Amino acid sequence: MKYVNEFRNGDAARVLAEKIAREVHPERQYRLMEFCGGHTHTIFRYGIPDLLPANVQMMHGPGCPVCVLPMKRIDAAIELAMKHNVILCSYGDMLRVPGSHRMSLQKAKGQGADIRMLYSPADALEIARQCPDREVVFFAIGFETTTPPTAVILQQADQMGLKNFSVFCNHVMTPPAIRGILEPARQSGQTILEGLVGPGHVSLIIGANPYQDLVKDYQLPIVISGFEPLDLLHSILMLIQQVNAGSRMVENQYTRAVTDSGNQKAQAMIEECFEVRESFEWRGLGELPNSALRIREAFAHLDAERRYSLTESIGQDNKACECPAVLRGAKKPTDCKLFGTSCTPENPIGSCMVSSEGACAAYYTYRSRAIPAKSFSVNSLSKEV
Amino acid sequence: MKQDLQHGVIEMAHGSGGRAMAELIDQLFLKHFDNQWLRQKQDHAVFQVPAGRLAMSTDSHVVSPLFFPGGDIGALSVHGTINDVAMSGARPLYLSAGFVIEEGFPLADLERVVRSMARASREAGVPVVTGDTKVVEKGNADGLYINTTGIGMVPDGIDMEPRNIQPGDRILINGSIGDHGIAILSQRENLTFDTDLQSDSQPLHTLVSAMLKSVPGIRCMRDPTRGGVAATLNELAQQTGLGMVLEESSLVISPAVQAVSELLGLDPLYIANEGKLLAFCPSGEVDKLLAAMRSHPMGQNASIIGEVQAENAGMVSLNTCFGGQRLVDWRYSDPLPRIC
């Protein structure tokens, strides 16, 4: 396929891999984190670790929207669907994420809740228009990439004067999450990473500029990368070159999409519809200040959190689940006792096992050679159902 | 009385065993499937079979939507069962057809399906010799379900079982992957998109026969339907306790399938096919088999896509175009329900 296969060319990959091999200093460790779950997926889908020297290690960051959403927000969505009897519209990945007591939207659907899976938030508006007698709530999640589409439907619902529509807003922001990972290490004087692969689609919206402060504060090179495997290999090479040169700057590998100032129209829409929450809980990273968005007063009539009284659950994760450490890059999925045994993509316990962008799911799907063949069998899985 | 095949709908009476059912059978099923066995109007068909081993297979078809680019539930129900029988190496002989129809289903649509089914059966040379019709109340089925059963004769000396597969065997496929699943997906109501892609639904028994004529020692064949190539190979890897390695660069994927898969995050390896077969062949005979496949109209794009190995027992892996390796996991379910 034109303009896709070119970015997956095996010959070009070999040349880059050789360049990386020549560039790395054998005595040095290169711990590089890809923030974005889309990058994690690409890394495993194309077998990129096989092309890297042993001392270049990819750590997987928290940039997977469904992975970082704390359990209590999922509990609230389930409550909306079951107790308040709304039509809850959600992106597909959210359906299987376990809330408290291993309940999920999928299971709620099985118990009769009206939950619809969408590819586009615009479909939620259409459902609200078609079902004037029902309340429709869009379960909005995601980083800066999915925030502008939510802003669009808020504006459209407002213009259409839709009375039976609201948005349960869970949008989060990338730079505060990067701080959330790096700040504890800085305070304890540790170095946990040599470089960071910056997200591509997020940066398309926010631009390369917001990373400048991070580079300054944490003395860490950042390279914004595209999503194709050659993009990633190229970005890894750029990071290694920066590390070797002792340089600390923001570089943009994804120049075909990302500019310094980003998509200003989208930024203006976000600004018009949302304001920053003082604090928001992230799964794995805990409470992070100024890290998420809420719907502005001007659109309060479309805010599900204001429309419905939602109980705040405690939402405690399974104690053995290592998702928090995996999301911080502190542990590998295979370090978790539950990985591939009681936690699988079919029966996820932790959120990282749900989305294809989650590190555990990517490991399990593309990499889990250490798992005995037996545990793949339908029989052994069906016992847990 | 004449049934109104243009504007009429299925009523409970059509499945009642009374005159309405007899009229429907005469004016619709018999009209299109017409053959000496059905003309007997018995609840069974009696026929001669050659001495030797018979293969038998049954398949219920619940595809949604009923009509899709490149086919419909009727043709699919003929091809699906012919292919299941043919994968044993057998020459398919006869089919049965059972219809479960929802009350209110348009007779025009039923005739369209039956006509297509009859054409598929005629073109394949495998007659439908007995059948059954049931009607259920509105809301108790989604339009129409069709079960077909087929029997065929396995030629002497042909033995195609997974236990025959050996390390070193090559894995071949007769063309592009994922066409059927994506063609169905393109018509799903919440996700319509324009594509010229057609389902690959086709009967494979003549290709199988040409392949066996060229290389009688083919170890095993399977049609990678639900769950795609990935599910079929994983199943065989588990059954045989052998590993299977695929070469990504050898997989044939049409631009439309690739484009839709990219957009929706699907992997063509997991998407259903209805006109493809996987063959396991001793490495020494692989060139001969490939040539035989390519000289058949249904195997023009055939390729060798992988190899069986003793290592990584029970697992399927893929050498990526990019030079890395990854697991081709056995997923819990097909990503797209009701595909056939």
Interface residues (C-beta under 8 A of the other chain):
Chain A: M1 V4 R8 N9 G10 A13 R14 A17 F44 R45 Y46 G47 I48 P49 D50 L51 Y119 D123 P229 T344 P345 E346 S356 Y364 T365 Y366 R367 S368 R369 A373 K374 F376 S377 V378 L381
Chain B: N190 L191 N234 A237 Q238 G241 S249 P255 Q258 A259 E262 L264 G265 N312 A313 G314 M315 T320 C321 F322 G323 G324 Q325 R326 L327 D329 W330 R331 Y332 S333
